[in-house]
Amino acid sequence: MRVVIVGAGEVGSTIAESLAKSHDVVVIDIDSDRVESLTYSLDVLPIEGDGSDIDTLEEADVADADLFIASTDDDETNIVACGAANVVSDAFTIARVKSPKYLQAWQRARGAFGVDFMVCSDLLTAEAIVGLAGLPTAQDVDTFADGLVQMTEFEIPAESPVADQTVAEADRFDSLTFAAIIRDDHVVIPRGDTRLTAGDEVIAIGSPDSIRAFSSEIAPEEQGPEDVVIVGGGEIGYQTARLLEERGFSPRLIEQDEERARWLAEKLPNTTVLNSDATDQELLERENVGMADVVVAALENDQQNLLATLLAKRKGTDRAITVVNTGDFAELFEAVGVDVAVSPRKATAEEITRFTRARRAENVSIIEGDKAEVLELEVDPDSVLVDRSIRDVAADIPEGVVIGAITRGDEHITPRGDTIVREGDHVVVFVDTEVLSEVTEKL
C-alpha cells in the first residue's frame, strides 16, 4: 500500500514509523529540519513542502496513493489537505482534528470536506481519561464486540494482594482471561504457574463486570471513584466532564477564566464549576481537593498540569491523571508521581494506525507502542478455528497468541480448552507482533 502522510510532527512520525515496515510511505512537511530528520531516522520518502498545495501533492505522486493522512497540528490545514488530495487522487483520506466542531459537522455528512475518516484528538483524549478514571491501576482501556468485551492493561502495585500470586491463584473470575504480561519490556504469555510480581503490566480480556472486579482485587482499598475533580476547562476538560456526566457522575471542574467558567456552568448542568486557579493551595484546601478520588489535569501547559497533579497528590488524592502535550514527558511525569499521563498526540497516532490495521480486523488495540495487538475478528468458513475446540487449535497457531474472549450474538463466552468456536463468532485475541501476519492469515 502507498501511504502519503502530511505532517512530520509527533503524530505523523509515529504513524510513519508504524506503517513504514510494510508499506511505501511518503511524508510531507513544511519544516526543513523535520524533513531532514526523517531522511536519517525512517525508511520513508520525505518531501519538503505544503501538504495542501496541489503541486506538492503531485510531487508526492498522490494520484497513486491508497491512503492519505493529514496529521499536522492545524485543523484547517488537515481538512484542506484532504480536500486537495481528493481532487487529484482516489486515495482514502484521513484528517486529524483537535476541535470536535469539525467532527460534528463531518459526522452529519460522512465524506464532507473530502475526508473519508476523521479523528478528533481532544475527544479521544477525554474518552481515554474517562475509561482510566473508573479503574484503579489501569494504564490502558479498550472495548470490543459492541462493548461486550473489554481489554485493560493493569499495573500490579507492590502492596497489591495479587502481587506474588500465581495466575491460577489470581484467576477467580468466570469471564476473564489473563492474556499477557509485559515484564521488563518483554511480552510474557502467562501459564497457570506464572507468578505475578509488582510492576508487571497485566493484559486482561473479559466482560466489563469481570474487569471491574479484577481491578478491585488488585487494589481493594481503591474502589470506583465518586468524587472526580477536573483541572482546566478547555476542550479536553469540558469533554471529560460531559462524558462523566453521561455516566452518572457529578464532577467538579476548576477553570481560571471567568467567561469560560460561566460558559461551562451553562453547558454542564451536573458539574460544579469553580472559577479559580487550580495551583492555588488555599483553593485546594478550601475545596478539599485532596479528598477527591481522582484528579484530572487538563490544562494547556504541561508544567502546570504536573504542578496541579502533584499538589493534589500531596493533599491526599488517590489517583492523578494528567494530559501531556509533549509525548516525551509522559514517562517522566509518571516517574515523579503522576499515576497515568495521557498524550493526545499519542492517542491520535494510535487511533489512525489502529484504523489502517482494522481493515483486516473488526477492531484493533495496539499494546505498548507496537509490542503486540489485541484483534477482534469475525470467524469465517476458512478460519482454522471453525468447529474446533480451543485445545485442538492450539497446535496450529504459534506461541504468542491467546484467545481472550468470544462473542456469539449478544452472548459473551469465556474461552476454555473445550470451548468450540463457530462460524460467525467474534473472537478477541491477543497477538505478539512477531507472529501477527501468520496468525491473521490462519484466523
N, C-alpha and C positions, 0 to 999 in steps of 0.2 A: 504494500500500500504506500502511495506517495502522500506525505503529510506536509502541509505548509503551516508554520506557526508564526504569528505576528506578535512580537514582544519577547525579549530575551531576559526579562527580569526573573524573579524567583519562581513565578508561576510557569512562564514559558520554558525556562531552563529545566525545571523539574519534569514537565511533560515531555520535552525533547529527550531528556536523558532516559526516560522510561520507554519511549517509543523507538528510539534510535537503534535498539538492539535487534529489532526485527522489521523495521520499515525504513524507507528512504525519507529522510526528514530535512526540510529546508526551514531555516529560522531567519526572519526579517526583523531588524531593529534599527531605529534611527540613531542609536548611540554607538559610535565607532569603537569605544572601549569594550562594550559588551560583545560586539560582533567579533572583535579580535580575540577576546577571552574564549568565546565558543570555538574558534578555529583550533585552539590548542586542547580544549577540555572534552569536546564531544565529537562523535563521528557523524556530524551533520554538515549541510551546506549553508554557511552563514552569508547573509546578504545585508549590506548597509542600505537603509532607505526607509521611506514612509510606507507602511503596510496598507494605507488606504489610498495609495496612489496607483492608478492603473499601470503606469509604466513599470513601477517596481514589481507589481504582481506579475506582469508579463515576463520580466527578467527572472522571476522565481518560477516561471513556467506553471502558473496556477491552472492553466487550461487542462493540464494533465493530472492535476491533483485529485485524490479521492476524498481527502479530508482537509478542511481549512479551519484553523483555530486562532481566534483573535483574543489575546490574553494580556494586553497592556494594562496599566493601572488606570487608564482613562476610558470610561464607559462609552462616550460618544465615538471615540476613535475605533473602538472594537466593533460597534454597530455599523459605522460607516465602512470599515474594512470588510466586514461580511457582505454588506450590500454591494461593494465594488467587486468582490470576488464572485458574487452571484451573477454579475454582468458578463464576466469573461470565462466562467467555468461552471461545470455541473457538480463541483465538489460539495460534500455535506459540510455545512458551516456551523461552527460553534462559537458563541460570543460569551466572554466573561463580563459580567457587570457587577458593580457593588450595590447600586441603588435598586431596591425592589420595585420602584415605579416602572422601570423598563421591563422587568419580568412580568409585572401585572398586565402591561399593555401587550406584550408578546403572547401571554397565555390566552388572551382573548382571541387572538388570530395567529395560531401557530404558523410559522413561516414568515411572519411580518418582519420587516426591515431586511429581508433576505437572510434571516437567521433561522437555521433548522433546529438548533438546540441552544438554550440559554441557561447559563449557570450564574446564580446570584450569590456572591461571596458573603454578604452580610447575613442573608437568610440562612445559608448553610452553616455559618458560624454559630448563629443563635440556636439552630436545631441541635448542633453538636453540644453546645453548652447545656441545653435543657436535658438532653439524654444523659449527660455525665452527672448533672446535679442530683439526679434521683438515685444514683447508685454509688454508695461509698466505695472508694478504692478503684473505681472503674477508670481506665485510661482511654478506652475507645468503645463505641457502641454502634451497631448497625442492625437493621431489621431486614428480614427476608420473608418470602411467601405471604405477602399482604399482611405482615405483622404477626403471623403465627409463630415465627421463629426469630430469635434474637441471637446475635453474636456479640459477645462482650469480652474485652481484654481487661483482666483484673491484675493489679499488683498485690502480692501477698506481703502484708506488713510483718515486721519482726515479732510483734506481740500478738499476731493472729492465732486463734486456736487451731487453724488449719495448717499453720507452719509446722513442718516436721511430720505431718501425717502422710501416709501413702495415698495414692489416688484411690485405691479401693476403700480406704477408711474415710476419705473425704466425699466419696461418691454416694450420697444419701438421698439423691433426688431422682424421681421416676423419669422426668423428661429433660435430663441434662446430660451432655456428653463433654468430657474433657478432651478437646481436640488437639491441643498442643501446648507446649510450654516454651516461652522464649527465655533462655537462661544464658547469661554471658554472651549475648548477641547471637546465640545459635538456636535453631529450632529443634526441640526435643519432642518426639512423639511418645506420649505417656503410656505406660503399661500399668497394670494393677499394682505392682510393687514399686513403681516410681515414687520417690519421696518428694513432696512439695517443700521448698525451702523459702525462707524470707528473701524477698527481692525478685522471686520468679514472677514472670508475667504469664498468666494462665489464659488461654483462649478457650472460652466456654460457649457451647452452642446448645440452645434449648428453648423451651417456651418462656415467654416473658415472666410468668409467675416463678418458674424454677430459677431463672436468672436472678430475680429479686431475692429469692430465698437463699441462694448461694452467696449473694452479696452480704446478706445479714449474717451468714455463717462465718464469712471471712472477717467481718468487723462487727461483732454483735453489739458493741457499745454505740455504734453509729447507725441508728435507724433512718428510715426515709426522712427527707427534710420536711420541715413545716414552715420554718422561717428562712426566707431567701432574701438577701439584700443585693441589689444591683447598683454598682457604682458607675455612673455615666449614662446619660440619656440620649446618646447618639443613635444611629440606626440599629446597631447591634444590640445596645441596651434596650431600646424600645421593642425590637422584635423578640428579644429574650423574655421581657415582661409580658408581651402579648401571648407568646406561646405558653408561658407558665400559667397565665390566666385561663387559657383554653383547657389546661389540665387541672383546673380547680384550685390553683394556688392564689394567694393574695400577697404578692411580693412587695417589698419596699424598694424604692428607686431614688438614688441621690443624684441630682442634676444641679450644676452650679449656675447655669444661665437661666435667669428669671423667666424670660419669654418662652424658652424651650420647656422649662418646667411646667409652665401654665398649659402649653400645648399637650404635653404628656399627660397631665392630670385630666384633660378633657378626653383624650383618646383611650386612657386605661382606667376604666371605672373601678376595677378591683385591685388597683395598685395604689399604695400610699406614696405619693411623690414628695420628696423633701428637697427644697431649694437651698442647697448649701454646698460647701466644699468637702469632698469625701476624705481629704487628707487633714482635715481639722480634727485634732484629737478630742477637743471638747465636744464636738458633734458626735463622734464615735461613742464617747462615754454617755452623753445625754440620751442618745437613741439606742443604747445597749446593742451596738453592732456586734460586740464581742459575744453576745448570746445567740447570734444567728447560726443556723445550721450550715448555711452555705453563703459565701460572699463571692459575687462575680464582678470582676473589674473589667469594665468595657469602655474605658476612656480612649481617646485617640492616641495618647502618648504612652509608650511602653514603660518609661521610667515611672510615670505617675501611677500606672497600673500596678507595677511592682511595689511601689511605696504603699498604695492603698491596701493591697492584699496582705503585705507583711504587717502593717499596722493592725489590720483586722485579726490576723492570726495571733499577734501579740496580745490582743484584747481577749482572745479565747475562742474565736470562730473555729468550728470543727473542720471546715473544708473550704479551700480558696481556689477558685478557677479564674484565670486571667487571660485576656486576649493579648496576643503577642504579634505585633505587626511585622517585626523583623524575625523571620523564622529561625535565624541562628541563635536568637536569645532563648528559645524555648527550653533547651536542656539546662541552660544557665539558671533560668528562673526556677525550674523545678529543683535544681541542686541547692538553692538558697531558701527553699521553704514553700514555694507555691505548689499546690497539690497537682494541678493539671494546667498546662499552658496550651491554649488553643490558637493556632495560627490561621487566620483567614486565607492567606495565600496558599498555605499547605493544603487546607481543606478544599480549596478550589482546584488546585492541581490534581489532587487525588480524585475529585469528582469527575473532572474531564477525562483523566486517564481511565477511571472506572467505566465511564460511558463508552470509550473507544473499545474497551475489552468486553463490555457487556454485549457486544454484537455476537459473541459466541456463547453467551450465557444470559439467563434471565436477570441476574443481578450479581454484582461483584463487590467484595470488600478487600482492600489492599492492606496487608499486615506489615507493620514495622518498615515502612518505606517500600520495600519490594521483596521482603524475605519469603512471603507466602501470600496466598489468596484464599478467600472463602467464596465459593461459587454457588449460585443457585441454578440448577439445570433441570429441565423437564426431560424425563426419561422417554426416549423414542424407541421404536422397534429394534433398531440396530445397536442399542446400548448393551454393553456386557452385563449390565445389572438385571435385565428383564427376566422375570420369573425365576430368579435365583436368590438364595439366601446370602446375607452379608458374609457369612463364614465361607461359603463356596467361592464368592467373588474375590475374596482376599488374595487368593493365589494368582489372580490375573491382573491385579493392579499393584503398582510399585510401592515401596516404602515411602513414607512422607505423605500419605493420603489417609484421611479419616472422614467417614461419613457421619456428620454430626446430627442431622435431623432429616426426616422425610415428612412430606405433607401429601395427603390424598384427599382432594376436595378441601373441606374445612377441617379435616382431622389431622392432628399432629401425632406423628409416630416416632417414638424414640428407637433408633436402630440398635438392635442387639444381634447376636450371632445367628439366631434362627429367623430373623425378620426377612420376609420375602418381598422383593421390590417389584412393583407392577408398572407396565407401560402407562404413561400419563402422570405418574408420581412426580413430585418435585423433590429433588434431593439437595440438601445444603451440605457441601463438602469442603473440608479444609485440605489445601494442596500446597506442598512445598514448591516454591518457584522452579526448582531444578527439574521437577518431573511434570510441570504444568502441561506442556504440549502433548506428551504421551497420554496423560490422564484425560484431557478434554477430548481427545480422539476416541478413547475407549468408552467414556461415559456418555 
